[in-house]
Structure formats: structure tokens, C-alpha cells
Amino acid sequence: MLTQQPLLPLPTAPEPAIVRAPRHWHLPRHAARVLIALLFPLALLAAWALAAHYQWIAAQILPGPATVLTALADLAQNGDLTRNALVSFWRVVWGFGLGAALGLLLGIGFGLSSLFRDYVYPLFRAVAQVPVLGWLPFLILLLGMEEALKVVLVAKAVLVPVAINTDQGIRSVPPQYLEVARIYGFGRWQQLTRVILPAALPGIWNGIRYGLTNAWLALVAVELLASSEGLGFLIVYGRQLFQLDVVLAAVVIIGGVGFVLDKLLSVIEKRLLRWRREAF
């Protein structure tokens, strides 16, 4: 008689080992953007340093970065940099303030009054087509070479973008906003201050930002041609003495100040737009 053999358990396959992928280190997005933005300036600086070190270009024509930094330190030590920078700063402050105020008034008038726009806007556009330096000979005869000349030219450079962008911002306000304001019984002043200007803020701020950039560029151009003080004059002074290290040092300062002003306005713009979103 056959006996039944007990069944043996079937062998089970071993569980596969879990292989974990190695963790990769990633830069934060903001840091990566900063590094990418610095690649070209650093490459340009390296090329400049190599050209100066191996004398690919004569030092009298292109001083090296170390020579420019030495000139910059000398200008800061003897007070020339501080004195001329303050002169340029106050010219920009007064010119920008005057131009921005007039530009806001004109832009509000263009945006709110069709009659005012029909009478004034064609003349405004004609004046705006003339570049800042195109007014220089006439204004020298009218105002002389004093500070008023620089302030008026800077103000003109600011007025045009502020007025145009303010006008466009007001004219792009949705009509529904004004209808709601009328339902709530807002008067003209309340509509302007509580509805129209906050809604037009992005356009107005674009004009202010472009206006400040134009103010800085116009001031430097005017100081190159008609000034005995200021950062633009430092470039002329260095060129007259054939000290190109002083010229490049002044260029570095002008570019750095312009960059800082643009970044400062960018930060303020973000805060204003955040306030506008919360308000609406």
C-alpha cells in the first residue's frame, strides 16, 4: 500500500532589494537665477583682466580692473567721489520731483478730460518727440549754465513717461469700477482717489520707474556737456587729463547707482501691487 508523501512548501522568491536613488543637491531657485545672471558679467570681467594682464590692449587705452579700483579708492579718499555724487543726487531729486508732479497732473488731465486731451495732447506729443539734448542750446540761452538748466532737463526727461503711462493707466480702468463707485454715491474726488488712481497704479508706477531711469540718463548726458560738477563731469575730467582709469571708475559708479535705483523701485513696486490686490 502506497503512503502519500507530505507536500513540501514551494520555495519563495526572495524579495527584491529596494534601491534608493541618491539624493541630488539642488540650488534654491532664487540663488540659481542670481548665479545665471552673474555668468556674463563675471566672464566679461575675466576677459577684461586677462586683456590688461597680457597687454592685449595698451594700458593707456584700457586700464585693468585693479587700476580702476585704485582710482575709485583715490576718488573716495580725496572726497571727489562723494562731492560729485551728492551734486548729481540732488539734481536728480529736484528734477525727478518736478517732472513726476507735472507728469501726474498732465496724465490725470489727459485721462479724465476729453476736452483737455483734445487741446493739449497734440502739443505734448510734439514736445515729447524732441530729445532732452535737443533742448540744451535753447535752455542754455534761456537759463544759463546754472543748476536750473540741469533740473529742467531732468524734469523734461521724467515728465513724458510719467504723463503717458498715467494717461494709459487711467484710460484702462474698467468701467465697472466707476459704476460701482457711482452706486455708492462717490463724488468726483472720491472716485479719483479711491477708485481710479488705485486701479491705475500699475501704469502710473511704470511711468515713475521709466521716469527715474530717464532722469539718471539725462542727468549724466547733461553733465557731460554742460557742467563743472557731478558724476558725468568726472568722465569729462578724466578724459581731458587722459586718465582713463578715472573715466572707467566714474562709469562704474554711474552704472552701479542706476542698477541700485532700478532694484529699489522694483521692490517698492512689488509692495504697492500687493497692497493694490488686497485693496481690490
Buried (B, 14 or more C-beta within 10 A) or exposed (E): EEEEEEEEEEEEEEEEEEEEEEEEEEEEEEEEEEEEEEEEEEEEEEEBEEEBEEEEEEEEEBBBBEBBBBBBEBBBEEEBBEEBBEBBBBBBEBBBBBBBBBBBBBBBBBBBEEEBBEEBBEEBEEEBEEEBBEBBEEBEEEBEEEBEBBBBBBBBBBBBBBBBBBBBBBBEBEEEBBEEBEEEEBEEEEBBEBBBBBBBBBBBBBBBBBBBBBBBBBBBBBBBEBBEBBBBBBBBBBBEEEBBBBBBBBBBBBEEBBEEBEEEBEEEBEEBEEEBEEEE
